[in-house]
Amino acid sequence: MHIRDWPRAERPREKLLAQGAGALSDAELLAIFLGSGLRGRDAVQTARELLLQHGPLRALLDRDATALARLPGLGPARACALRAALELGQRHLAAALERGASLTDPDSAGGYFAQRLRHRPHEVFAALFLDTRHRALAFEEMFTGTLDSAEVHPREVVRRALAHNAAAVIVGHNHPSGNPEPSAADRAITARLRQALELVDVRLLDHFVVGDGPPVSLAARGWV
């Protein structure tokens, strides 16, 4: 059955218009981008096969345009368009920071860290420095480590916060394994950072751990 023959509420485009993009599965979102499927398959079936054979979504989208172009159902034109769409998303988030938008929404801050760090093959610890109204002053990658750890020095985070005359800081790091669950070490360094920043009257607002799926907020867990 072709997608146009599906019940209207189940078609990806109509579902997006009625419920928003967040209501769609990875395959449905990818199907909207594809527009059509391989011969004998609709776009959703093609998207599901791409994710099954070359996914999950993070692994699929981390490929560069050349690698994407070799996958069935994509090709050079769609591969370039997909990489361009991803870059647009990253620039959209960056533009909000450059305009001085206030980061009072945890989802926005977590999404920004995810866009900047999720694709990195090694653990990277970064800090977002904010003014008194929680508007972005600067984003810096502070420490880079191995596949599973990065050594974090609270003194350096404090030094950069003072250099930016920051009133608050949000930090985040990625787990290249894809598992965003905070470790005991993550909780310990969060406590050390909070204490070090408090000494210079700078507030640690949150610590995000980025993996597959939504980033995990340590503040939401009550650990900041």
Secondary structure, DSSP 4 states (H G I P E B T S, - for coil): --GGGS-GGGSHHHHHHHH-GGGS-HHHHHHHHH-S-STTS-HHHHHHHHHHHH-SHHHHHTS-HHHHHTSTTTHHHHHHHHHHHHHHHHHHHHHHHHTT-B---HHHHHHHHHHHHTT-SS-EEEEEEE-TT-BEEEEEEEEE--SS-----HHHHHHHHHHTT-SEEEEEEE-TTS--PPPHHHHHHHHHHHHHHHTTT-EEEEEEEESSSSPEETTTTT--
